[in-house]
């Protein structure tokens, strides 16, 4: 079963309203937000981190950049880095590289999830659904209730 099918099944099982969309091929979160006609503020991108405690998902708006120093401080970790492409392929074999949906904490993936608090201020959240052509849009509040992410401030405006 493809991750898109698993995600849709999960959302339907939980009774959560969502909208699945197919759009032209896009690789960056900003491009995908544009293809979906949504603000980059509500399009979530997933960045995978690695520390001595293992892997984790950092979820932030498409118009923001991860501040690794902030995350190192929040994690109390000196050895925090971005996951490599090879690690992403191993962690998310059912997803196209860089298109994993933000569903950790035992929902679809067993990775802890940290969200930049500014993303939660948006009414809706939109994100890749395992491919660079599929997106899901849903209420941010529903996503937060399902995923139960840890909320931090770890991003700043893209230059």
C-alpha positions in Angstrom: 0.0 0.0 0.0 1.4 3.4 -1.0 1.9 6.0 1.7 -0.8 8.2 0.1 -3.3 5.3 0.5 -2.2 4.7 4.1 -2.5 8.4 4.9 -6.0 8.7 3.4 -7.1 5.5 5.2 -5.8 6.9 8.5 -7.6 10.2 8.0 -10.8 8.5 7.1 -10.5 6.1 10.0 -10.1 9.1 12.3 -13.1 10.9 10.7 -11.0 13.9 9.7 -12.1 16.1 6.8 -9.3 16.6 4.2 -8.8 17.5 0.6 -6.5 15.4 -1.6 -5.1 17.3 -4.6 -2.9 16.4 -7.5 -0.8 19.1 -9.0 2.0 19.5 -11.5 5.4 18.1 -10.5 7.1 20.3 -7.9 10.1 19.7 -5.7 10.3 22.5 -3.2 7.7 23.4 -0.5 7.4 26.9 -2.0 6.8 25.5 -5.5 4.2 23.1 -4.2 2.4 25.8 -2.2 2.2 27.9 -5.4 1.0 24.8 -7.4 -1.7 24.3 -4.7 -2.6 28.0 -4.6 -2.0 28.2 -0.9 0.1 30.5 1.1 3.6 29.2 1.9 2.8 30.1 5.6 0.3 27.2 5.7 2.3 24.7 3.5 4.2 22.4 5.8 7.6 21.1 4.9 9.2 18.2 6.8 12.9 18.3 7.7 14.4 15.1 9.2 17.0 15.6 11.9 19.5 13.2 13.4 20.9 13.4 16.9 22.5 11.0 19.4 18.8 10.2 20.3 17.9 9.1 16.8 15.8 10.7 14.1 13.0 13.2 14.4 10.7 15.2 12.2 10.8 19.0 12.2 7.7 20.6 10.6 7.7 24.2 9.6 6.1 26.6 7.1 7.4 26.6 3.5 8.5 30.2 3.9 10.7 29.5 6.9 14.2 28.0 7.4 15.2 25.6 10.1 17.6 27.1 12.7 19.7 24.1 13.8 21.2 26.2 16.6 17.8 26.7 18.1 17.0 23.0 17.8 20.3 22.0 19.3 19.5 24.2 22.3 15.9 22.9 22.6 17.1 19.2 22.3 20.1 19.8 24.6 22.2 18.2 21.8 25.5 19.2 20.4 25.3 16.6 17.6 22.2 17.6 15.6 22.3 17.5 11.8 20.0 17.1 8.8 19.5 13.5 7.7 21.2 12.5 4.4 19.3 11.5 1.3 20.4 7.9 1.8 18.9 8.0 5.4 15.7 9.5 4.0 15.4 6.7 1.5 15.9 4.1 4.3 13.5 5.9 6.7 10.7 6.5 4.1 11.0 3.8 1.5 7.3 4.3 0.4 7.8 8.1 -0.2 9.5 10.0 -2.9 12.6 11.7 -1.6 11.6 14.8 0.4 7.8 14.2 0.0 7.0 12.5 3.3 3.9 13.7 5.1 4.2 15.2 8.6 2.8 12.2 10.4 5.1 10.8 13.0 4.6 10.1 16.7 3.3 6.6 15.8 0.6 7.8 13.3 2.3 6.7 10.0 5.9 6.9 11.2 7.6 6.2 14.5 9.5 9.4 14.7 9.1 12.2 17.2 7.5 15.3 15.7 8.5 18.9 16.5 6.5 21.8 14.9 7.5 25.4 14.7 4.8 27.2 16.6 4.1 29.7 13.8 2.7 27.0 11.6 0.0 26.2 14.2 -1.3 29.8 13.9 -2.6 28.9 10.4 -6.2 27.7 10.0 -5.3 25.1 7.5 -2.2 23.0 6.8 -1.2 21.6 3.5 1.6 19.1 2.9 3.1 16.5 0.5 1.4 13.2 0.7 4.3 10.9 -0.3 4.9 12.1 -3.8 5.8 15.4 -5.5 2.4 15.5 -7.2 0.0 14.7 -4.3 -0.9 17.1 -1.4 -3.4 16.9 1.4 -5.0 19.9 3.0 -6.8 19.8 6.3 -7.6 21.8 9.4 -4.4 22.6 11.3 -6.2 21.8 14.6 -7.1 18.3 13.3 -3.5 17.7 12.3 -2.3 18.8 15.7 -4.8 16.6 17.6 -3.8 13.5 15.5 0.0 14.0 15.5 0.4 15.7 19.0 3.7 17.4 18.0 6.0 19.1 20.5 5.8 22.8 19.8 9.0 24.8 19.6 10.3 28.0 18.0 13.1 26.8 15.7 12.6 28.6 12.3 13.2 32.0 10.9 12.1 33.8 7.7 13.7 32.6 4.5 16.3 35.1 3.2 
